[in-house]
Amino acid sequence: MQLTGAEIVVECLKEQGVDTVFGYPGGAILNVYDELYKHSDEIRHILTSHEQGASHAADGYARATGKVGVCFATSGPGATNLVTGIATAYMDSIPIVAITCNVGVSLLGKDSFQEIDIAGITMPITKHNYIVKDVTKLADTIRKAFVIAKKGRPGPVLIDIPKDVTGAKTEYTREEPQKVEPSREIDETDLNTALTMIRESERPFICVGGGAILSDASEELYEFVKKVDAPVADTLMGHGAFPETDPLYTGMVGMHGTKTADYGVDECDLLIVAGARFSDRVTGNVNEFAKNAKILQFDVDAAEMNKNVLITEGVIGDLKVILEKLNARLEQQDHRPWIEKIGDYKEKYPLTYPAEGLSGPWVVEEICRQTEGDALIVTEVGQHQMWAAQFYQFTKPRTFLSSGGLGTMGYGLGAAIGAKMGRPDKTVVNIAGDGCLRMNMNEIATAARNNIPVIEVVINNHVLGMVRQWQDLFYGQRYSQTVLNDAVDFVKLAEAMGAVGYRAQTREEFRKAFAEALTLGRPVLIDCQIDKDEKVWPMVAPGAAIRDAFDEADMENRAK
């Protein structure tokens, strides 16, 4: 049948099973929005307050569901406003398809009104991108985009469509979406080498990254950990892949990881890295990282082998498949002395926070208590992000959504909206800092307008907390442009935008406010007032080895 390009866009989204799109209309994409209007009973569109919020919402939807997230934007500034969200998804390997529309083909390259080369701009931050100048190629391009976004190491794909292409007609035939299955081909020599290294190890340590979640490998990972009989740490992106209530779990590794995890990496004789990319925030000084150990890396992307850290051996392939094959061949290992030593570290170096008063860690623990560890936790970026990673106990994958690679302030509220749309059955909590809220507060209106009951918990210390922490420790307490002590009232702001607002200055006030928020079925903001000098501990100084992690007690001892 003959359809316009706009009709083809909508029909292809329906082919792919898309039920929700996040976006913002404009002149160049009007044909698509007009067609979307006719299918509002099949595809729900969430009008965000800003296109960046739409890209983050698509990202949050993808992380929470495992499906491809979709966002729309018009040409020019609409398209460029997606860039930060696309880059965020790219750095964390999140599958989204961003569809933008541009000026007509005859106007391209002429500096036409709201023309921008969005394909050129996003080339470094997408797995692939397209500009479709021929309507006969549109359907196949959209189908390819969804496959590319999901296949292998996931990531974002952008499709730019000139306006006249959305109005042109061509023949369209519905097709079933192509199934994307992980390759089961793993090099046998590499598998055998890995098995030998594991069998010969006396002090193995496992570090889990976001790849374990992206490959849906949590069950295989759990079996693998128990067979190897090794302590486990995770990266920021790996939270929830392995249950953090398990005795073998040691905490997060790296700059703000636990001392137990950092010491485990430093003292092991075999470091098994499953689906992690050796971020600088994990490794610290790379020359000192796991220098006593052989390093065995499992990753779907060959480009990650020896990129940041020189490894001993690697196995390339889908992590779920790698672990399945290893589990089938590996005998039960026994490392009791090593496990006991790590257990001693856990007792000696627990995470702590002030015994009295409202603090970031206490708020996170209270959220965990009241949600029974079963919420979707989204974060912005900063101290609150680290406290969420440290003090909420994640037991399931796709329950911690945070910008790890790009570190995008302003990510969380849009992502929380996307997550709630994808998982309406779950409680969704966005843990934010007051600095981050200033970057996305307009999306409170999006949640209120659509009655999306996300809970926004603002850890409000009236400063840019993480930057201030660095200024305090490494910049002679010169607090350049990090004080936010102004007259903004977040409670009134929330109420003005149609949400419910609470202020908490004590533990009891927060306890009561959060309990009420869980029952309301409306978007809620809770403004939590904490001390401006509260810090994230432990910490590894920039350029230091992770074994040199220090906390407040260490600083006091040094001062003495």
C-alpha positions, -999 to 999 in steps of 0.1 A, spaced: 0 0 0 11 36 -6 20 55 25 37 89 32 70 90 50 53 101 82 29 72 80 59 48 74 77 62 105 46 54 127 40 20 111 76 10 116 75 20 152 44 -2 156 63 -31 138 90 -28 165 66 -29 193 72 7 204 45 17 229 59 50 242 77 79 225 92 110 242 96 142 223 88 178 214 72 189 181 82 216 156 78 227 120 101 201 104 86 171 122 49 182 120 40 155 94 51 128 118 33 144 147 1 147 127 3 110 119 11 101 155 -21 119 165 -41 93 146 -24 64 164 -25 78 200 -44 47 211 -14 26 201 16 47 208 16 71 238 36 103 233 50 121 264 56 158 257 86 167 277 95 203 287 128 202 268 142 178 242 171 169 265 145 155 289 130 135 260 164 119 252 170 111 289 135 97 292 141 74 262 173 63 279 156 56 313 129 37 295 155 15 278 175 9 310 144 0 330 129 -23 304 157 -37 282 138 -25 252 148 3 227 138 38 239 126 62 213 126 101 212 115 127 186 128 162 179 124 187 152 152 204 132 178 228 144 178 235 181 153 207 187 178 182 173 208 197 190 190 196 224 191 158 221 229 157 219 237 154 256 211 127 261 224 108 230 260 111 244 248 99 278 233 68 262 264 62 241 288 63 270 267 38 289 258 15 259 220 22 261 199 13 231 178 43 219 166 55 185 164 93 181 143 104 152 148 140 140 134 158 110 152 184 90 145 210 63 135 197 29 162 180 7 164 210 -16 172 233 13 199 212 29 233 229 29 219 264 24 218 276 60 180 274 59 159 283 88 165 258 116 187 236 95 215 218 112 237 188 102 226 167 131 240 135 115 275 152 114 272 165 149 262 131 164 286 109 144 311 105 173 283 97 199 261 72 180 267 36 169 254 47 135 233 75 121 214 82 89 200 110 69 172 96 47 168 116 15 147 90 -4 114 79 10 118 44 -6 146 37 18 129 50 49 113 18 63 144 -3 58 165 24 75 142 25 106 143 -13 108 181 -13 106 184 13 133 165 -8 158 187 -38 150 219 -18 153 208 -2 186 203 -37 201 229 -58 185 263 -66 202 272 -37 224 240 -16 225 239 21 218 221 50 203 212 54 166 199 86 150 177 89 119 174 124 104 145 128 79 140 159 57 105 172 59 96 166 22 106 129 27 80 127 55 54 140 30 64 119 0 47 86 -8 60 51 -15 50 15 -13 50 0 22 47 -36 33 46 -45 69 75 -68 81 81 -87 113 109 -72 133 143 -89 130 152 -109 161 185 -99 176 201 -128 193 235 -128 209 262 -148 190 270 -180 207 304 -183 190 332 -180 217 368 -189 210 374 -223 225 410 -216 232 401 -184 251 375 -203 272 400 -230 280 426 -205 290 401 -187 313 392 -220 329 429 -228 336 434 -193 351 404 -198 374 415 -233 385 450 -221 393 439 -190 413 441 -190 451 427 -154 455 402 -147 427 382 -115 428 353 -107 404 345 -72 392 311 -68 375 302 -40 352 271 -28 333 276 -54 306 262 -80 330 230 -61 330 229 -53 293 233 -90 284 208 -102 310 234 -123 326 225 -120 363 215 -156 368 246 -169 350 268 -145 369 254 -157 403 261 -193 394 296 -183 382 304 -164 414 293 -194 436 314 -218 415 345 -197 415 339 -190 452 352 -155 450 344 -121 465 325 -97 442 325 -60 436 307 -39 410 312 -7 391 287 21 393 270 7 362 270 -29 375 247 -23 405 220 -50 407 237 -75 385 247 -95 416 226 -93 447 242 -69 472 227 -87 501 249 -118 494 278 -124 518 303 -125 489 294 -89 478 320 -64 489 306 -31 476 315 -8 448 350 -6 435 370 26 427 372 62 437 342 61 460 341 23 465 345 5 497 379 -2 512 371 -39 511 365 -39 474 395 -18 466 418 -39 489 403 -70 473 414 -58 438 448 -49 451 455 -82 469 439 -108 446 460 -130 423 433 -132 396 410 -103 388 380 -114 367 363 -84 350 329 -92 336 314 -66 313 333 -35 326 356 -12 307 381 -1 333 369 34 337 395 58 353 371 62 382 374 25 388 411 20 383 427 51 399 464 50 389 464 24 361 500 15 367 491 4 402 458 -12 395 456 -49 404 494 -51 399 496 -83 419 471 -101 398 466 -117 365 436 -100 348 410 -119 329 384 -98 310 351 -108 295 335 -83 271 314 -82 240 335 -54 225 370 -64 213 380 -27 214 378 -28 252 406 -53 255 438 -36 265 423 -2 260 427 13 295 444 -15 314 468 -42 300 451 -76 306 466 -110 308 439 -128 288 404 -120 275 373 -137 262 353 -118 236 316 -124 233 282 -119 249 287 -121 286 257 -143 292 270 -169 267 305 -167 281 293 -174 316 270 -202 304 299 -220 288 322 -215 317 296 -227 342 291 -259 323 328 -268 325 340 -253 357 342 -275 388 333 -261 422 362 -241 436 370 -235 473 387 -204 485 377 -202 522 409 -186 536 406 -158 510 369 -153 516 375 -151 553 402 -125 548 379 -103 527 352 -109 553 375 -95 580 380 -64 558 342 -60 556 339 -60 593 369 -37 598 359 -11 571 321 -7 570 306 23 553 296 48 580 278 81 584 268 105 612 248 88 639 225 118 644 207 142 620 195 141 585 223 130 561 225 118 525 234 82 534 206 80 560 180 92 535 191 66 510 190 38 536 155 50 546 143 49 510 157 13 509 139 4 541 105 18 530 107 4 495 120 -29 508 148 -26 483 124 -31 454 122 3 438 138 16 406 164 41 418 174 68 394 201 94 402 215 126 390 253 131 393 273 141 423 275 132 460 239 119 462 247 96 433 276 80 452 255 77 484 227 60 464 253 36 450 268 29 484 238 27 507 209 13 487 210 -25 485 203 -35 449 193 -71 444 180 -71 409 192 -58 375 177 -27 358 169 -12 392 197 14 393 197 40 366 225 66 365 247 84 341 281 66 347 302 74 316 293 109 308 283 120 343 253 141 331 239 164 357 202 168 348 199 132 336 178 118 364 143 134 363 138 127 326 152 92 330 128 86 360 98 96 339 110 72 312 115 44 337 81 49 352 65 48 317 83 15 310 77 0 344 45 14 358 43 -14 383 74 -2 401 80 26 426 105 50 408 126 74 430 150 100 415 177 109 440 189 144 431 212 172 443 200 207 444 225 217 417 211 189 394 175 199 400 183 233 387 192 217 354 160 197 349 133 212 372 111 220 342 105 182 338 85 183 371 58 199 349 60 169 325 55 145 354 26 165 368 9 171 334 9 134 326 3 124 362 35 102 363 40 94 400 78 97 403 93 106 437 120 133 435 142 133 466 165 163 466 196 161 488 198 198 493 231 211 508 229 245 490 262 238 473 275 219 443 285 191 468 310 170 449 328 199 434 329 216 468 343 183 483 372 185 458 377 222 465 378 214 502 403 186 499 425 196 470 419 233 463 426 250 496 389 255 504 385 280 476 348 276 469 347 292 435 312 293 421 299 263 441 277 280 467 239 279 458 226 296 489 198 317 473 161 321 478 148 293 456 121 273 474 119 238 458 87 230 477 69 260 462 84 253 428 70 217 429 36 229 439 36 257 412 42 230 386 14 208 398 34 183 420 32 177 458 61 193 478 75 184 512 104 198 532 124 176 556 149 189 580 149 159 604 148 122 601 113 120 613 101 146 588 117 127 559 104 93 572 68 107 572 71 126 539 84 96 520 58 72 535 31 96 523 47 100 489 45 62 484 7 63 488 -3 94 468 0 82 432 12 117 422 46 132 414 62 143 447 93 164 455 109 161 490 135 188 498 159 173 523 181 198 540 216 185 549 249 200 560 269 216 532 302 199 543 289 164 544 313 143 522 314 110 503 337 85 520 359 66 513 377 85 485 407 79 463 426 110 455 431 118 418 462 100 405 465 77 435 462 39 436 428 26 448 445 8 477 452 43 490 415 50 496 410 72 527 382 84 548 375 110 575 392 89 602 423 86 581 425 123 576 422 129 614 449 104 621 472 120 596 465 154 612 476 140 645 
